[in-house]
Amino acid sequence: MILKKVLVTGAGGSVGINVIKYLLSEGKYEITALDLRNKTSQKRLKKYRRRINLIYGDMNDSVLMDALVKDHDYIIHLAGIMPPIADIKRNICEAIDYRGTENMIKAMNMYNPNAVLLYASSTTIYGNVTEANSGTKPHLTSLDYYSNTKLKIEKLIKDKLKNYIIIRLPLILTNPKNGAFMYNVKLDNKVEAITDNDAGYLFTNALNRIDELKGKTWNGTGGAMTTDTYRNILINVLKIYGLSIKYLLTTLFIDKNFYTHTYTDSDELDHILEFRSDSTSSYYMRLKRQVKGRKVAKILAKPLILFLNRKNRGRITRILKKPFQVFSKRKEK
């Protein structure tokens, strides 16, 4: 049997690892994984190194992209700078994400025009609206660097390629240790998320339905079973994982501009790919199995969890105000 060849960029990320896992389980692909060389990617990809072609490199290296693109039937493009870092500096997404994708597209058009690109975009491109579908006009500001770059990349793909599939992913529920969990979300926003496990299967199964999906933009979301307020999701994650430096830094210094929504066309892609197997409950159970130790982090998270819980917030506020009220009465006397 001749194996189809798949290139996965950003293979060491939370979705990328699951894509690798599911591609291997299919048993019909020769897989090349591309990522930047760092301790995290090396540790996560190490166990697959005998079963895949593992390449460490930068998509801004045009020579590397020319060499990789020539020989692959499908490219699953997951690589990119993620928020909140992506929204701190204006040009970082432009320099890394856009230019890297541009190198890839040039190589595809020159050496391999029949290859199919599956691009992981983001539902944050819809901006500050509560409900959206794939045709919703974006509501963004000039400060939404990440989302604006995603839109620009989508336009580049549509203008330059004939064989593409764009899949917009929402908030991804993953182990915060992997660094991909988004904390820059407003607490009372309603979130229709997706787990990293379901996202990985989504991209893998999309290879089996290329003709139905090609040339279109889709929302790849988790549906009703992964929909909740961000407050509830955050409380449950803090209970299991505890307080983290990333959460503190995001809370103190980063604007809450990772946009979340519910989606009126949420079920369309699942009807074709049947990729949903998770719910928020199954995600929490899996996270409990993955997280070991962190006793101090969990203890430190308890006061915050109480404060975030609406039922306790009034009581906690009264307790915090009490010493000041006593002092005020003494002063009046």
Secondary structure, 3 states (H helix, E strand, C coil): CCCEEEEEECCCCHHHHHHHHHHHHHCCEEEEEEECCCHHHHHHHHHHCCCCEEEECCCCCHHHHHHHHCCCCEEEECCCCCCCHHHCCCCHHHHHHHHHHHHHHHHHHHHCCCCEEEEEEEHHHHECCCEECCCCCCECCCCCHHHHHHHHHHHHHHHHCCCEEEEEECCEECCHHHCCCCCCCCCCCEEECEEHHHHHHHHHHHHHHHHHHCCCEEECCCCHHHEEEHHHHHHHHHHHHCCCHHHHHHHHHCCCCCCCCEECCCCHHHHHHCCCCCCHHHHHHHHHHHCCCCHHHHHHHHHHHHHHCHHHHHHHHHHHHHHHHHHHHHHHC
